[in-house]
């Protein structure tokens, strides 16, 4: 209950603390801590104590910051831990311990990034940018400030975004990049116009006018000072009015428009007096004193010099004091007051030496920082060069590796092609050998068969001669011995007939064998000869032979086909002569679809095909037809003749 | 750099060699195709010749069979003739 009450008080206190005195706030915070509230409230109180001790005692601030950090770590309060690191970082920044500040900021940054606290991250980027700005690492400063700016813009936090843009503009100004600084201020002015923030717009006009002044563009500078003055007067913003009058007066002084300059500086002085801005009053008074000194109005000079010196001593503004001493020296020199001249001259010298030595130290530090920055840049450049060289080496090695890879692929392709070529050659050789072997085999076989045919021919010649001799011997026997015995005569005639038939058969076969192929024309003439002979020898029987004209004369038959067809026709005619007692026997050869037909027809006494037993002659005809893949058909009726049809495919 | 140049030269040489081998292979294929065609024609001729010869041999065998039968018949008739002569003399 007690803790809840304290917490409520703490929250109310947090809202009110900005309007209170820091010492009072510190006391109140200490009371909160003493009441031992919840850990999260204690952490917040420690953190706030650290913040408020910042301007009171830096050691105490560190102490409270560390307490907040330890308690956060102990209670695993990540938000508190990040805040503690952030506060400690700010303390290091105040002490100009920039590396330490960066280190601590980065720790806080990691935590806030993990917590997705984008605004906290942006705040850290901004602070890191400021650290880098102070250490003259301007590129890093711009990098972090830009990152923070992007986050604030994404979150639509215009106020912080403008502050960051101002920061970036100041960095550019510090780098003497006045054009960029001017662009940044113009951008800020545009945003301020859009959001109608006239207070900020007045400041922007002042900054723009200052930037133009650095760029030695007095026309634009005057224009923006006037715009600023007009807006400040409209808004009754006396602070900005005083600043703008002062700046504008200085510009007019540089343009040697002294009366106008005095007018604006007096306006500024009046406003600053109303605002109790001692530093401002001192500055403007000394400015006016200088102007009157140049103008010769000595009575006005002393009044302004005394006011300026007094207020500068009160505010501890050494640069103003030096200016006052210098102007007093000139003033008394004009008035020929030697003691005063010596007095102010010595004061001027003493203070100037002090300030100068401080300034020298500051400048040396700055130069040192700049030198360090330059060294770092050199180091970075050297590292970049090393990196570039390494990258070049890597690229070279990659190229070499790629080249080697390509070479390997190309060699592989070549190897494959060579292997394929060899394989093809082997296949070709094998095929050639096979073909040649087949050729040799068939040639040998053909030679052997031809030899066999030759021997057969010799044998046939011999047989033919022997048969002729037999026939001749029989004829000699018949006529030489005058054989009267009929039986003996018949026998001799039978033997002679057999021998003659054998010779005919031999001749027919030799005819067929001597031709590698038989044309239809050859067959036609042979059949025709046979029929003519039959016609001559048998006067009572008429023979007809007809061949279809549409049948090509070039129709080629093999020797076996030709021989078998001839023999079938011969057998059929012989049968007709022997058994039919026909008056006419006709042989017709004609064409059908895919074959040709031979028809042997007689008008004899015929026979009953179903009851008649087939003899050797008919069987032989069928056998020969089968050999040449032909079909044979016999049609006969008693007293109606006989018709034999052979169908031969070609 | 030198190494790179060598690699590129090697690649170039090998590519040229590949092209050469490829064209040689193609040429060889063409030549062997022609050669096979010639051999096949010869083989075809020989095969048809062999067919014709085998036909003739078939005819020959048929003739020989027929001749054997006829000569057997003639011999038989001659023997019968001799028998008739002996019968008429005795």
Interface residues (C-beta under 8 A of the other chain):
Chain A: X396 X399 X400 X403 X404 X406 X407 X410 X411 X413 X414 X417 X418 X420 X421 X424 X425 X428 X431 X432 X435 X436 X438 X439 X442 X443 X445 X446 X449 X450 X452 X453 X456 X460 X463 X470 X485 X487 X488 X491 X492 X494 X495 X498 X499 X501 X502 X505 X506 X509 X512 X513 X516 X517 X558 X559 X560 X563
Chain B: X1 X3 X4 X7 X8 X10 X11 X14 X15 X17 X18 X21 X22 X24 X25 X28 X29 X32 X35 X36 X39 X40 X42 X43 X46 X47 X49 X50 X52 X53 X54 X55 X56 X57 X58 X59 X60 X62 X63 X64 X66 X67 X70 X71 X73 X74 X77 X78 X80 X81 X84 X85 X88
